[in-house]
């Protein structure tokens, strides 16, 4: 009888040693599986709602959306990467930590990017002024509104708009920038009503 009792106790002690007292060595793997399932469910819901391809990744810290009809791409989260084909005419500030980006390539080409940097707002705005000037852009407008700086530049049928502000949520001197780029569509030529 004692022999059978010992045989029953041995697996129980082994399980306690292997799994610990309330600790499961497989918990981390189970959490990762649950996270992946949650990402796939979220992707499925968003894809059905939008009709596009949605990719939730990086432990739920980033969401990427691609419209299968138009090719438009949007991504939001931490340390977002610029999508392939992002316009080279929109200069990106060195060390930018991108938190959002959108890009369209259909009829009206446009791009929007939001990022933060550790430099003072004046340094960022001056850098953009020099970059655009060196590339042949013309400054159309410049405005200071409290702690926010806005600029717009044109070159041919392209336009860049820049909004830079002090990031209140981060350490002093950190700057948030929203930069947009678009191509103005030429109006179709008319013949003055003659056919």
C-alpha positions in Angstrom: 0.0 0.0 0.0 2.8 2.4 0.9 4.5 1.6 -2.4 1.4 2.7 -4.4 1.2 5.9 -2.3 4.8 6.7 -3.0 4.2 6.1 -6.7 1.4 8.6 -6.6 3.4 11.2 -4.7 6.4 11.0 -7.0 4.6 12.4 -10.1 2.9 15.1 -7.9 6.3 16.2 -6.5 7.8 16.1 -10.0 4.9 18.3 -11.3 5.5 20.8 -8.4 9.2 20.9 -9.1 8.7 21.3 -12.9 5.8 23.8 -12.8 6.9 25.4 -9.5 4.5 26.5 -6.8 2.1 28.5 -8.9 4.6 29.1 -11.7 4.2 27.8 -15.2 7.3 27.7 -17.3 5.0 27.7 -20.3 3.2 30.8 -19.3 5.4 33.1 -21.4 4.7 30.9 -24.5 1.0 30.9 -23.7 1.0 34.7 -23.3 2.7 35.0 -26.7 0.2 32.7 -28.3 -2.7 34.7 -26.8 -1.1 37.9 -28.0 -0.8 36.6 -31.6 -4.4 35.3 -31.5 -5.5 38.8 -30.4 -3.5 40.5 -33.2 -5.1 38.2 -35.8 -8.6 38.7 -34.5 -8.1 42.5 -34.4 -6.7 42.4 -38.0 -9.7 40.4 -39.2 -12.2 42.8 -37.7 -10.4 45.9 -39.1 -9.9 44.3 -42.5 -13.6 43.4 -42.7 -14.6 47.0 -41.6 -12.2 48.8 -44.0 -11.9 46.4 -46.9 -8.1 46.8 -46.8 -5.2 44.8 -45.5 -4.4 45.4 -41.8 -1.3 44.3 -39.9 -1.2 44.6 -36.2 2.4 43.8 -35.1 5.2 44.5 -32.6 3.4 43.2 -29.6 0.4 45.4 -30.3 2.5 48.6 -30.4 2.0 49.2 -34.1 -0.9 49.1 -36.6 -0.4 49.1 -40.4 -3.2 49.5 -42.9 -3.0 49.1 -46.7 -6.0 49.9 -48.9 -5.9 47.1 -51.5 -7.9 49.3 -54.0 -5.9 52.5 -53.9 -2.5 51.4 -52.5 -2.8 54.0 -49.6 -0.7 53.0 -46.6 -1.0 54.1 -43.0 1.0 53.1 -39.9 0.8 54.2 -36.3 2.6 53.2 -33.2 6.2 53.3 -31.8 9.2 53.5 -34.1 7.1 53.3 -37.3 9.1 52.8 -40.5 8.5 54.8 -43.6 6.7 52.7 -46.3 8.3 51.8 -49.5 7.9 54.6 -52.1 7.7 57.3 -49.5 8.5 60.6 -51.3 12.2 61.5 -51.3 11.2 65.2 -51.7 10.0 65.3 -48.1 13.2 65.5 -46.0 13.2 63.5 -42.8 15.0 65.0 -39.8 17.9 63.0 -38.6 17.1 60.8 -35.6 13.3 61.2 -36.1 11.2 58.7 -34.0 8.2 58.2 -36.3 4.8 57.6 -34.6 2.5 57.9 -37.6 2.7 57.9 -41.4 0.2 57.9 -44.3 0.9 57.8 -48.0 -1.4 57.8 -51.1 -0.2 57.1 -54.6 -3.4 57.2 -56.6 -4.9 60.4 -58.2 -3.6 62.9 -55.7 -0.2 61.8 -54.4 0.3 62.8 -50.8 2.2 61.8 -47.6 1.9 62.7 -44.0 4.4 61.9 -41.2 4.4 62.7 -37.5 7.6 62.2 -35.4 9.5 63.5 -32.4 13.1 64.5 -32.0 15.3 65.5 -29.1 16.4 68.8 -30.6 15.0 72.3 -29.8 12.2 73.5 -32.1 14.4 76.3 -33.6 17.0 73.9 -34.7 14.4 71.6 -36.3 12.7 74.5 -38.2 16.1 75.9 -39.3 17.2 72.5 -40.6 14.0 72.2 -42.7 14.5 75.8 -44.0 18.0 74.9 -45.2 17.1 71.5 -46.6 14.2 72.9 -48.7 16.3 75.9 -49.8 19.1 73.7 -50.9 16.7 71.5 -52.9 15.2 74.5 -54.7 11.9 74.9 -52.7 10.4 78.3 -52.2 9.1 79.3 -48.7 5.4 80.4 -49.1 4.6 81.1 -45.5 6.1 81.2 -42.0 4.2 81.7 -38.8 4.9 81.4 -35.0 1.9 80.7 -32.8 3.1 80.6 -29.2 5.2 77.4 -29.0 4.3 76.2 -32.5 6.1 77.0 -35.8 4.4 76.5 -39.2 6.1 76.7 -42.6 5.0 75.9 -46.1 7.2 75.4 -49.2 6.4 74.9 -52.9 8.4 73.6 -55.8 6.6 73.2 -59.2 3.3 71.5 -58.4 4.5 70.0 -55.1 3.9 71.4 -51.6 5.5 70.7 -48.2 3.8 71.9 -45.0 5.6 71.7 -41.6 4.1 72.1 -38.1 6.6 71.9 -35.2 5.7 72.2 -31.6 7.2 71.6 -28.2 6.1 68.1 -27.0 4.5 68.8 -23.6 4.5 65.1 -22.7 8.2 64.6 -23.0 11.4 66.0 -21.6 12.1 69.7 -22.1 13.3 70.6 -25.6 11.7 67.6 -27.3 10.0 68.6 -30.5 7.0 67.0 -32.3 6.8 67.6 -36.1 3.9 66.9 -38.5 5.1 67.2 -42.1 3.0 66.8 -45.2 3.8 66.6 -48.9 1.4 66.6 -51.8 1.3 67.0 -55.5 -1.3 69.5 -56.8 -3.2 68.0 -59.7 -3.3 70.0 -62.8 -6.8 71.1 -63.8 -7.9 69.6 -67.2 -7.4 72.1 -70.0 -10.6 73.5 -71.4 -11.2 74.9 -74.8 -13.4 77.8 -73.7 -16.6 76.0 -74.5 -15.8 75.4 -78.2 -16.2 71.8 -79.4 
